[in-house]
């Protein structure tokens, strides 16, 4: 029999990671089917998928980054580009494959490889000036290897093309949360997330961004030793503002749940994590039912936790069964 999952606050330093993989496709059935074909070199299926995705920028970014995460993505995208040298889709996919490779743990990407990925993204951006996806690749690259200022500049390019870009706002929130790592109840990331949520339409999933900001600050504070790595003991989730943020986001979800959004499960995981940390497992239960098998690595990995056992422990607490 397998050992029970560790408590939610247990650090991975005490026992290592399970190595459980998290699927970036997040339940996108069309993407999952095409990805399996693409991994075998059948890039024409990827071409058809991206053509069908069109200018649904959130979905395009989600699908391209998931395809770029295929280990052989750079080779197959290069083959596609040989066949269609002017293809913006192939160019963008190849550029994002370079970004993903440079960010992969243990890849040991050097400055030259990062420069190639950066130039490839700029080339893709020039081929399709309306597409925010190459700028998303650049922003992800700067998050891993550059500066907050550079990432923020790329975010402005993303937002100029798609003001509600979901992934771009999440990256910006994570990056901004890392500025001034000391405890600061008036940190700029809270204002940024509140502003983005207020600017977006009523049905926009950016309504959940204040919850993301709260989790990202917890990640930074826990890493700096400013709060305990046990969320229940940290006090981070029990303040007045935290309660207001969690309630507003949960109420938004009850009214506007966006099952059609490609990163819907990312929001659900952040909300479920927040409700568990807040000590409201009954509300978390409804979210875990929606999440199903689509766990995400973040925010369950925060405070040094092994993410999948942390997710299972939280789900068990909410639902009463693993």
C-alpha positions in Angstrom: 0.0 0.0 0.0 1.3 3.5 -0.8 2.0 5.8 2.1 -0.6 8.5 2.7 0.0 11.9 1.2 2.0 14.4 3.4 0.2 17.2 5.2 -0.4 20.3 3.0 2.5 22.2 4.5 5.2 19.5 4.4 8.3 20.7 2.6 9.7 18.6 -0.3 13.1 19.0 1.5 12.0 16.3 3.9 11.4 13.6 1.3 12.0 14.8 -2.2 9.5 14.9 -5.0 7.3 12.2 -6.4 8.1 13.2 -10.0 4.4 13.2 -10.9 4.0 14.9 -14.3 1.4 17.7 -14.9 -0.2 17.9 -18.3 -0.1 21.5 -19.7 -2.9 20.6 -22.1 -5.4 21.0 -19.2 -8.0 18.8 -20.7 -8.0 20.3 -24.2 -9.1 17.2 -26.1 -8.3 18.5 -29.6 -4.8 19.6 -28.4 -4.1 16.3 -26.7 -5.0 14.4 -29.9 -2.9 16.6 -32.1 0.0 16.7 -29.6 0.3 12.9 -29.8 0.4 13.1 -33.6 2.9 16.0 -33.5 5.2 14.0 -31.2 5.5 11.4 -34.0 6.4 14.1 -36.5 2.9 14.6 -38.0 3.1 18.4 -38.0 0.3 18.9 -40.5 -2.2 18.1 -37.7 -0.6 20.9 -35.6 -0.9 23.3 -38.6 -4.6 22.5 -38.9 -5.2 23.0 -35.2 -3.5 26.4 -35.1 -5.3 27.5 -38.3 -8.6 26.5 -36.6 -7.6 28.3 -33.4 -7.2 31.6 -35.3 -7.0 34.8 -33.3 -8.4 33.3 -30.0 -5.2 34.5 -28.5 -5.5 32.9 -25.1 -6.2 29.5 -26.7 -3.4 30.0 -29.3 -0.8 30.7 -26.6 -2.0 27.8 -24.5 -1.9 25.4 -27.5 1.5 26.6 -28.8 3.2 26.3 -25.4 1.8 22.9 -24.9 3.0 21.7 -28.3 6.3 23.4 -27.6 6.7 21.3 -24.5 6.9 18.1 -26.6 10.6 17.0 -26.3 11.0 16.7 -30.1 9.0 19.9 -30.8 12.0 21.9 -32.1 12.9 19.3 -34.7 9.4 18.8 -36.0 8.7 22.6 -36.1 11.9 23.0 -38.0 10.7 20.4 -40.5 7.4 22.2 -40.9 9.3 25.5 -41.5 11.4 23.8 -44.2 8.2 22.9 -46.0 6.5 26.3 -45.4 9.3 28.9 -44.8 6.8 31.8 -44.5 4.6 30.1 -41.9 4.1 32.3 -38.8 2.6 29.3 -37.0 5.7 27.2 -37.6 8.0 30.1 -36.7 6.2 30.8 -33.5 6.1 27.2 -32.5 9.8 26.8 -33.2 10.6 29.9 -31.2 8.5 28.8 -28.2 10.1 25.3 -28.3 13.4 27.1 -27.9 12.0 29.0 -24.9 10.6 25.9 -23.3 13.9 24.0 -23.8 15.9 26.9 -22.2 13.6 26.8 -19.1 13.6 23.0 -18.7 15.1 21.9 -15.3 18.6 20.6 -15.8 18.8 21.8 -19.4 21.8 24.0 -18.6 20.9 26.5 -21.4 23.7 28.9 -22.0 23.6 32.5 -23.1 23.9 31.6 -26.7 20.9 29.3 -26.7 18.8 31.9 -24.8 19.9 34.5 -27.4 18.7 32.2 -30.2 15.4 31.7 -28.5 15.0 35.4 -28.1 15.8 36.2 -31.7 13.5 33.5 -32.9 10.6 35.0 -30.9 11.3 38.5 -32.3 11.3 36.9 -35.8 8.0 35.3 -35.1 6.6 38.6 -33.8 7.6 40.4 -37.0 5.8 37.8 -39.1 2.5 38.3 -37.4 2.5 41.7 -35.6 -1.0 41.1 -34.1 -0.1 37.9 -32.3 0.8 38.2 -28.6 2.2 34.7 -28.5 5.8 35.4 -29.5 5.8 38.1 -26.8 4.5 35.5 -24.3 7.5 33.4 -25.2 9.8 36.3 -24.6 8.2 37.1 -21.3 8.6 33.5 -20.2 12.2 33.6 -21.2 12.8 36.7 -19.2 11.0 35.2 -16.2 13.5 32.4 -16.2 16.7 34.1 -17.2 16.2 37.9 -17.3 14.9 40.8 -15.2 11.5 41.9 -14.0 11.9 45.1 -16.0 12.4 43.1 -19.3 9.5 40.8 -18.5 7.3 43.8 -17.8 8.2 45.4 -21.1 7.1 42.2 -22.9 3.9 42.1 -20.9 3.1 45.6 -22.3 3.5 44.2 -25.8 1.2 41.3 -24.9 -1.4 43.6 -23.4 -1.3 46.0 -26.4 -2.4 43.0 -28.6 -4.8 41.3 -26.1 -5.7 43.4 -23.0 -7.1 40.4 -21.2 -4.3 37.9 -21.9 -4.7 35.3 -19.2 -1.2 33.7 -19.2 0.5 37.1 -19.6 -1.2 38.5 -16.5 -0.3 35.4 -14.5 3.4 35.8 -15.5 3.3 39.5 -14.7 1.7 38.8 -11.3 4.4 36.2 -10.5 7.2 38.5 -11.6 5.9 41.5 -9.7 5.3 39.5 -6.5 9.1 38.8 -6.4 10.0 42.5 -6.2 10.6 43.6 -2.6 10.6 40.1 -1.1 10.1 41.4 2.5 6.7 41.5 4.2 4.6 44.4 2.8 0.8 44.4 3.2 0.6 47.2 0.6 2.8 45.4 -2.0 2.3 46.6 -5.6 1.2 43.2 -6.8 -2.1 43.5 -5.0 -2.8 46.8 -6.7 -1.9 45.4 -10.1 -4.1 42.4 -9.7 -7.1 44.5 -8.4 -6.6 46.9 -11.3 -6.5 44.2 -13.9 -9.6 42.5 -12.5 -11.5 45.8 -12.5 -10.4 46.8 -16.0 -11.6 43.4 -17.5 -15.2 42.6 -18.5 -17.4 41.1 -15.9 -17.1 37.6 -17.3 -13.3 37.7 -17.6 -11.4 35.1 -15.6 -9.0 37.9 -14.6 -11.4 38.3 -11.7 -9.4 35.5 -10.1 -6.1 37.4 -10.5 -6.2 38.9 -6.9 -6.2 35.3 -5.6 -3.2 34.5 -7.8 -1.4 37.6 -6.4 -2.0 36.5 -2.9 -0.6 33.0 -3.6 2.4 34.4 -5.4 3.2 36.7 -2.5 2.9 33.7 -0.2 5.4 31.8 -2.4 7.9 34.7 -2.1 7.4 35.2 1.6 7.7 31.5 2.4 10.9 31.2 0.3 12.4 34.2 2.2 11.4 32.7 5.6 9.1 35.6 6.3 6.1 33.3 6.9 5.9 29.6 8.0 5.8 27.1 5.1 2.6 25.7 6.6 -0.2 27.9 5.1 -2.5 27.3 8.1 0.2 28.7 10.5 1.3 31.5 8.3 -1.6 33.9 8.9 -1.3 34.9 5.2 -4.7 33.7 4.4 -6.7 34.9 7.4 -6.5 38.7 7.2 -9.4 40.9 6.2 -8.1 41.7 2.8 -7.4 38.0 2.1 -10.9 37.0 3.1 -12.4 39.7 0.9 -10.3 38.6 -2.1 -11.2 35.0 -1.7 -14.9 35.7 -1.3 -15.0 38.0 -4.3 -13.2 35.4 -6.6 -15.4 32.5 -5.3 -18.6 34.5 -5.9 -17.4 35.4 -9.4 -16.8 31.7 -10.1 -20.3 30.8 -8.9 -21.8 33.3 -11.2 -19.5 33.3 -14.2 -17.6 30.1 -14.4 -15.7 30.1 -17.7 -15.5 26.4 -18.6 -14.8 27.5 -22.2 -11.6 29.2 -21.3 -8.4 27.2 -22.2 -6.8 27.9 -18.8 -9.9 27.4 -16.8 -8.3 24.7 -14.7 -5.4 26.9 -13.7 -7.9 29.3 -12.1 -9.7 26.4 -10.4 -6.5 25.2 -8.9 -5.6 28.6 -7.5 -9.1 29.0 -6.1 -9.1 25.5 -4.5 -5.7 26.2 -3.0 -6.9 29.5 -1.6 -10.0 27.9 0.0 -8.0 25.2 1.6 -5.4 27.7 3.0 -8.3 29.8 4.2 -9.8 26.9 6.1 -12.9 26.5 4.0 -12.8 22.9 2.7 -16.5 22.7 2.0 -16.2 25.5 -0.6 -13.0 23.9 -1.9 -14.9 20.6 -2.5 -17.0 22.2 -5.2 -13.8 23.4 -6.9 -12.1 20.0 -6.7 -15.2 18.4 -8.3 -14.7 20.8 -11.2 -10.9 20.2 -11.4 -11.2 16.4 -11.7 -7.9 15.0 -12.8 -6.6 18.4 -14.0 -4.2 19.3 -11.2 -1.6 22.0 -11.9 1.9 22.2 -10.4 1.3 25.7 -9.2 0.3 26.8 -6.6 0.5 23.4 -5.0 4.3 23.5 -5.2 4.6 26.7 -3.2 6.4 26.8 0.1 8.7 24.0 -1.1 6.0 21.3 -1.2 5.9 18.3 -3.5 2.9 19.5 -5.6 1.0 16.3 -6.4 0.9 14.9 -2.8 0.0 18.4 -1.6 -2.9 18.5 -4.2 -4.1 15.0 -3.1 -3.9 15.9 0.6 -6.0 19.1 0.0 -8.5 17.2 -2.2 -8.8 14.5 0.5 -9.4 17.2 3.2 -12.1 18.7 1.0 -13.8 15.6 -0.3 -13.1 13.1 2.5 -11.5 10.5 0.1 -8.4 10.4 -2.0 
